Amino acid sequence: QVQLVESGGGLVQTGGSLRLSCAASGRSFSLYGMSWFRQTPGKEREWVATISYNGGITSYVDSVKGRFTISRDNAKNTVYLQMNSVKPEDTAVYFCAAPGRGSFFGSDAKEYRYWGQGTQVTVSS
């Protein structure tokens, strides 16, 4: 079993920055890729970014490229999402997720077995 706990959400002004953290426990964190998703009321969960098990490969949804950075610290069992130049459309609940199989790397939410409780990010205009 894997436990994921997000933190770092809050209220930020347009153009500002925020860093989300996701602390993982329960299995060998360094063996698995990790992802961030986000969701707004009435919409499906949207994939935001993925990072490979060793941090060597990252991938982002087009809408956040150049503004968000996903990273990880395997010594601390933590994955991060640095959010810069935020926009009102970035307002959402952000979730970190771990796949059920270690080899998976991608945006398909169905492949992610473990989810955190989410952290709210609100961008004011």
N, C-alpha and C positions, 0 to 999 in steps of 0.2 A: 504494500500500500504506500501511496505517496501523498504527502501533505504539502500544500502550497499556500502561502500566506502573502498577500500583496500589501503594500503600504506606499505612502507617498502621494496619494491623491489629494485633491483640494481645489480651491478656487484660484484662478490665475487670470491675469489680464491678457488680452490679445497681444501677441508679440512676445510674451513672456516665456519662461522656461519652468519645467517641472521634471523631477526624476522619480520614476516609479521603481520599486524594488519588489522582488518576489523571492522569498526564502523557501527553500525546498528541504524536505526531510523524508526519510523512509526507504530510499534506495540509492544506488550509486549515481549521484547527480551527474558526474562527469562523463557518463556513458551515453547520455541522451541529449538530443536537441530539445530546445525549448522555444515556445512562441508566446506572443502577446496577441490577444484579440480585444475587440471592444464592441459594445452594444448600446444602442439607444432604444428608448421605449417604442414598441411597435415594429421594430426592425430586427432582422436576423443578425446574429453575431457575425462581426466582420473581422477577418484576419488582418493583423497589422504588420507583424514582423516575426521572423524565425531566425534562430542562431543554431549553428551546428554544435556538436558535443564539446568541441575544443575551442569554439569561438572563431574558427578559421573561415567560416562561410556564413554570410548573413543575407537575408532577403526581405524586401519591404513592399507593401502595397504602394502603388504609384502616388497616392495622395499624401504620403508622409515622407517620400524619398527626399533626402537633402535636409530634412528637418528633425527627424527622429533617428536615434541610434540605439540599437539593441546590443547589449554586451553581457558578459557573465564573468563571475569570479568562482571558479570551481573549488577553490580553497575555502570559500565561505558558503558554498551551495546556494548561490544567489544569482539571479538574472535581473538585469536592469533595463529600463526603457527611458532614455534621455529624450525629453520632448522639448524642442526649441522652436521659436517662432510660431507658437501655437495660434490656432484660429478657432473661432466659435464652433465650427463644424467638427472640431476635435472633441467637443463635449460628449462624454459617454462614460459608462462603467467599463473599466479596463480589467481584463482577466489575464493571468498567466496560465499556461497550459503545458502539460507534458504528455507525449504520445504513449500509447499502450505498447508499441514496439519500438525498440531503440533505434532501428535503422530508418525510421520515418523522418523526412524533412520536407515540410510543405505547409500549405494553407488550408487543407481539408479539415474542418472542425471535427468530422466524424472519426478521424484517426486519433484524436486526443482523448485520452481516457481520464486524465486527472486535471482538475480545474481548481483554481483558487476561488475565494468568495467574492472577489472583485473589489475595486477601489474606484470611487467616483472622481472624475476629473471634470471640472466646469470652467469653461473659458468665457470670460465676460467681454462684451464688445465695447 
